[in-house]
Amino acid sequence: MPASKRDQLLATAERLFYEQGFHATGIDRIVAAAGVVRMTLYNHFPSKEALVMAVLQARHERFIASLDAAVATAPPGKATPALVEAHGDWLENYSQHGCIMAKAMGEFAEHSAEIHALAVAAKADLMARLESAVARDGLGDHTGLARRLFVVLEGSNTTVSLLDVHTALADTRTVIDTLLATVRSDAL
């Protein structure tokens, strides 16, 4: 079944915003690449800002769903590593040039409080998922563990665009495995 015009616009805008930047990508470029007329875009999104918000929200929902699915099927004591693997899979498949939310925070910090807040909320959502996974694994008493894991994952968001994705993800896994092993050995 062919994608709806709205879905087509979202997918095209997401790709262009991610590859070229939000401010560098104009409406004319989006409609041309999506193969629709400008009016079709404005029938679905009243402004470019509304389109950016919809793109970020849709992408975040897909990302969080992938994390949640991995954690839901993780065996006991393995929720945190499952979340980390799902994060790595996302980077490898959809985010090899860095995090779109971080890009949005940088581009919209001075230009749109609403878009900036949405991107910040997405980061808080990841942090909450880490806290939940850590608690599920019985590691919730370790102050700051979820925050340290968050810092490592956010670092991997940046390093995938500097190193090759496989090196960045291997290093991320090593750091997180070491951190988790340290915490578990301290608990004994």
Residue, then its C-alpha position, 0 to 999 in steps of 0.5 A: m500500500p502506498a504511503s500517505k502524502r503526510d507519511q511521504l512528507l514526514a519521511t522526506a523531511e526527516r531524511l533531508f533535515y537529518e542530512q542537511g540540517f533543519h534551517a538549511t532545508g527549505i520547504d521547496r526542497i522538501v516538496a520537490a523531493a517528496g513529489v508533492v505541491r507546496m499546498t499539500l505540505y501546508n494541508h498537513f503541517p501549518s508551518k515548517e516548525a510544525l513539520v519539524m515537530a512532527v518529524l522529531q516526534a515520529r522519529h522519537e516514537r520509533f526510537i523509543a519503541s525499539l528500546d522498549a521492545a528490546v527491554a521487554t524481551a530481555p531475560p532477567g538481569k539483562a534489561t540494561p544490556a538489551l537497551v544498550e544493544a537496541h541503542g547501538d542497533w538504532l545508531e547503526n541503522y538510522s543515526q550514523h551521522g549523529c543524533i537528530m535530537a542533538k542537532a535540533m537542540g543546537e539549531f533551535a536553542e535560540h530559534s524555537a523554545e518548543i522544538h528545543a523543549l521537544a528534543v530535550a524531552a526526548k533525551a529525558d525519555l531516554m534517561a527515564r528508560l535507562e533508570s527503569a532498565v537499571a532498576r529492573d536489573g536490580l541495580g537501582d541503588h547505585t546512585g548515578l548509574a543510569r546517568r553515567l550510562f546516559v553519558v556513554l550512550e550520548g557520547s556514542n551518538t557523537t562518535v559514530s559520526l567521527l569514527d566508523v560506526h562499528t568502532a564507536l559501538a564496540d567502544t561503547r559496549t566495552v565502556i558500558d560492560t566495564l561500568l556494569a561489571t564494576v557496579r555488580s562487583d561492588a554489590l557483592 
